[in-house]
Amino acid sequence: MQALKTGFTNEAGYNLAVSAWRNDRQFLMIVMGARTRALSFLDAKRLLRYGFVESGLDTPPEPKRRVTPRRSPPRRSATTSATPTGLR
């Protein structure tokens, strides 16, 4: 990262301008209207990453695997019959 400028106004929220160079290419990211300063930095990081990947200077991140919890089978109440309806 070569340059960084932060700002805040009531009308626009948190703003951030970032300039970065990679392999003789310059990337300029401007984030406007973030709710917090931390979110403006997070958005700028994501934009830079996107620019690096789209220009072929970086590899895309590995997709996050979603882990779904195993569900136990529904419990049967004491009054519920195990015989399907219509087969009695």
N, C-alpha and C positions, 0 to 999 in steps of 0.2 A: 504494500500500500504506500503510495507516494504522498497523498494529500487527504485531509479530512477536515470537514467544517460542519459543526453542529449548530442548530438554531431552534428557537421555540417562539411561537406566537399563539395567542389565545385563539385566533381565527384558523390557523393552519396546523396547530399541534406541534409535535416534535419533527424536525427536519434534519436530514443528513445528506451531505454531498461527499462522495468518496471517489478518488482517482487512483487507479492501480495499473501497473505495467506488468505484462507477462509476455516473454518472447517477442519483444519489440512491438507489441500491440498495447494500446492504451484503452482502458475501460473506465468509463465515467458512469457512476450510479448516483441517482438522486432519489431519495426517499422523502415523501411529504405526507404529513397527516398521521404519523404514528401516535398511538395513545401514550406511549412511554418512551423514554430514551433507549431503554434496553430493546424494545421492539423495533426501533428504527435501526439499531445495529444488526439485529437478527435479520431484518428484511434486506439490508445492504449485503450481508454475508450471503444470503440466498441468491440475490441478484448477481453478485460476482461469480458465485459458483455456477449459476446458469450460463452466464456469459462465457466462462472458461470452457464449459462442457460443449456448448453450442458451436464455439469457434474451433473445436477440436484440440484445444490445448490441455484438456484434462479429461479423465475418464469419468463416466457417470458413477455416482455412488451406488453401492449394492442396495437393492430394494429391501426394506425392512420386512421380515417375515412376521406375519400375524399369527400369534399363538392363540388358538381358541381353547378354552377350558373344556375338558371332557364332561359331558352331562351324564348323570346317572339316570337310569330308566325311571319312569314315574312309579311312585309307590302305589300299591293297590290297598284300598281300605279293606277292613275285615268284612264289610258287607258286599263288596264287589265280587262277583263270580268270575272265575278264570275261564269259564266256558263261554265262547262267543254267542251272542244273541241269535236265536233261531236254530241252534243245534241241540237243544235239550230234548 
